[in-house]
Amino acid sequence: MHQLLEIQSTANFNRILGDTRFLIIDEAQEIANIGKKLKLMDTIEGLKVLITGSSAFEINNQIGEPLVGRMKTIMLHPM
C-alpha cells in the first residue's frame, strides 16, 4: 500500500480509489507524509477518511496543520 501512495497527486488517489467513498487507514503514523496525502485526498468529492493508529502523538505530529478545520480527533481509551 505504501508504494501506491508514493505518487502524491489527486489524480493518482482518484485512480487508486475508483468509486470508493469511505477509506480506513490503520497505523497511519507509519505512512510518510500522511498529512499532505490526506490533504490531497480531502479534495476528492464525497470521500470520507477514517485514520487510526496506536501512536496518537505521532499521528497528531504528522498530520497537524494540513487538516486544520477538516479533522475531528476522538480519543479511545483501553477497556
C-alpha positions, 0 to 999 in steps of 0.5 A: 500500500505504501508504494501506491501512495508514493505518487502524491497527486489527486489524480493518482488517489482518484485512480487508486480509489475508483468509486470508493467513498469511505477509506480506513487507514490503520497505523497511519503514523507509519505512512510518510507524509500522511498529512499532505496525502490526506490533504490531497485526498480531502479534495476528492468529492464525497470521500470520507477518511477514517485514520487510526493508529496506536501512536496518537502523538505521532499521528497528531505530529504528522498530520497537524496543520494540513487538516486544520478545520477538516479533522475531528480527533476522538480519543479511545481509551483501553477497556 
